[in-house]
Amino acid sequence: MESSNCAGPMASLQGWAIVDNQLGLLGPERAVIARLGGNQNRMSGQTASGSTVVFERITEEAAAAPAPVDASQATGCVFYGYTATCATPEDLARPTAASEDVKPMAEVLVRLNARSEARPDASVVATIPPNTCVVIDECTTASDGNWCKARISDVSGWIRQQTVRQNRWPIVTYTGKCG
């Protein structure tokens, strides 16, 4: 196995193995440098040091296919939760902290599943009720938008910022502000 253009822990990547029913990426002396789960299109997980890893498969067919239709093009709007109001660009921004000493917060607008990994087919670890403020530990961007790792009480899970309601209406599920 050969790795190229990798940084951080991935620079020492030497192989892989199945470890506790997950894909283990191995470094020197077969030490596990990351564990991933997922499907043939997206694998996600964490490095041994806790950094988030997301691998997405880009096939020739996917690269040649037309871009997916953005549901907001039909409506001209990404709705603010389940309301009839369009979200503003500020509503669609990633949560940010007011200062370096404070974690960012987000307000969940709809009943939202928090998942074990940053992908829609990962197991649900919690369901967050609407109008709940959550602490954000980190965010990442994947092909389906922003995902943030949120802390809800004593549980952490990944939440996706946008989804499509009833296969038709694009909505924002949380905003980077509380209260």
C-alpha angles and dihedrals in degrees: 000000000000130000125197136180091015125142135194116008091347090065088075094049110141106160148325141249139173106265119182091339092308134099106263118202109211132212133181115339088011092286112163108246095174141006121211138184132181141086140295091286104043133020119186137174143110140289119240087262092054101257117143119249124194122179118186124190116234111192127188088248092052092047091049095043119095114264114270113268111260105229090213089066090069093049100027086226144085101208123232099243112301094333127109089240121106116238117244123231087257089057090055096049122106115261113266132190123246089226139003091257094058129067116233118258131213133195115225109221101188138027097285134188116226110211134207092238136022096267134088096240095053118112118274112247097178142356114227118211120228118272093028121140114219133187114244117218098180143337134216135182122231132173090276095052139262121350122187130192105232131192115222111182103305096340129088123202143157119256126192117225099214134033139159119254118215089354088285118059119068112217138181109233099195139009131214094247135071131212 
